[in-house]
Amino acid sequence: MKPLLFIACLLFSFMASAHELTASVGSETRYFPQEALTPPQNYHFNQSFVFQAEYFHEWDDDRQLFAVTPFFRVDQHDPERTHFDIRELTWLKASNRWELRLGIRKVFWGVIEFQHLVDIINQTDLVENIDGEDKLGQPMLNLALINDWGTLDLFVMPWFRERTFPGTKGRLRTQPRVNTDLSRYESGAKEKHVDFAVRYSHFFGDWDIGLAHFYGTSREPQLLTTVREGEGVLFPFYDIINQTSLDVQATKGNMLWKLEALHRSGQGETYNALAGGFEYTIVGLLGSVIDLGLLAEYHYDERGKEAPNIFDDDIALGTRFAFNDASSSELLAGLLVDKDNGGKFFNVEASRRLAARWFLEMEGRFLFDQDPGDPGFSLRRDDYVELLLTYYF
Amino acid sequence: MLKWLYIILPLILLSPEITAGETPEEKGLAIAIEAERRDTGWKNQLSDMEMILRNKQGEESKRTLNIKTLEVENDGDKSLTVFDNPRDIKGTAFLSYTHALEPDDQWLYLPALKRVKRISSTNKSGPFVGSEFAYEDLSSQEVEKYSYKWLRDETLNGKETFVIERYPAYEYSGYTRQIVWIDKSIYQPLKVEYYDRKNALLKTLTISNYRQYIDKFWRSDSMLMVNYQTGKETLLNWKNYQFNNDLDERDFDLNTLKRSR
């Protein structure tokens, strides 16, 4: 087909199909009750605004899709937290036996609630939240081969995204801070290193499984120490790794059994990590319409205290209330306890709809008894309570 | 099982009208089989739904969603539901493979995280998105889901109906029994009374404005569920029914769930 005619056809199909533009703006207020560890971080309130839009088209009987999701945050104190990202800029074509997805996208793998161990495609947007659930858009070519025996996803990722870290004035950061201007890579190609991944996923009755292998730039950097202008700083070092992972969930009545495990080489010593547990739901608590979920998980990382996360040998316990009301009220509370040194991390998240276009979320995170050897130690004065009010246009 | 019933039962029961020696149980079952026979063969359908939740004080909140359904022979249907409103749950999608006597297979897609979660479905009696409808009220009504008993014939709002009582076979159902008024002319329910596990009247569903599609299948535009124990009610307005769509199993798999908008 001649290019012009092709473009004309494409334009026509765009016109003839579903368009949709939506957007939201959120006001986030965080209150830190304690004095910060360093003077530049020493404020109690932080105000921030977040904007996200989504535009998408579906055509060809919903077998083709184009979507773009820009994201912007402006933060009162931390210039590193004021940032823009394209969360999604993607074209998708679905056929009976395959789906081709091209562009900047977000992909989630895993089943565990307290951390996302095997989830590796996207880089964590750490300035957003320490829970690691916010991700940067990842450029990729992803071909899914759909078979009776399961789906095989092939990924080629030609551009690496660096993890974001809070700046000097940011709270909820390492001590000393991470200077992302000093990032270093194992590969000479740096962020242009082409990463690959393959994942098999399927369900067999009440079992859902995913088996994956990733080769490329580790999303999780090593944080190494150096001195800049008389100031000690950390800098990220991104290794080339091989990681094989498994995620499984067995849905047995009201009980969900979950397991994630990985084997990683190329980043220091080869190691294994594991997270497993269950979520049991009591439906209609005490004759009401409230559902109560009880969660228990165990997290293990063979690197022990060398692990750059707080999940080296920890027990997590949680409760989830779903009120099943018109406002979709929910409450999630969780406690993570380090088995070795008794460090504790308490988390509470609540949300409800205020009106058709207004949504309110509350979040509180508190650290207790953090050991100097634990990554949580540098956050020991950064307990906070957050209120996020979102309006949808 | 069902195929066998189709062959044997018409031989025993030449018509759903009461015949000599037919027990109320046999007649109730015959009516249910005839209702299912008349509503078989639609293959797939699309529809939009507006759901209006009202509390005791009369305050309303609204949800809009669209549902694709695939008819599955000898098992429950498959459906894919995508929410459009309220805006905070826009794009949330729900994939369900229903089964008559076993727990359904259900997956939830959360668009903010792009996460698919397999969810527990043993309890079909929980409320569907905060409404007065339970999951089991909205899922497909296979004959095997209940045992039946014909109670009487009755005129309801000028329409001739069979009144039958049915008893859920599913062990975790939220009901002991339901009383259903079935329109004799179209074999579709006009009213359902739901009795809770303590056998107290819990809620009443009124189904109105039936229209016929592709010269065969009757679908209602409006369903009102009133909960007597809470004073709340939920109104479903169904719109834009479409049949004969190009849909198959592939449109109800986990890959499609992940690209639902």
Interface residues (C-beta under 8 A of the other chain):
Chain A: E20 T22 S24 F56 E58 D61 L65 A67 L92 A94 N96 E99 K106 V107 F108 G110 V111 E133 A144 I146 T151 S201 F203 D206 D208 Q249 T251 G253 N254 M255 L256 T281 V283 G284 V289 D291 N324 D325 A326 S327 S328 R353 A356 R357 F359 T390 Y392
Chain B: L53 N55 E59 S61 K62 N85 P86 R87 D88 I89 K90 P103 D105 L113 K114 R115 V116 K117 R118 I119 S120 S121 T122 N123 S125 G126 P127 V129 G130 D246 R250 D253 L254 N255 T256 R259 R261
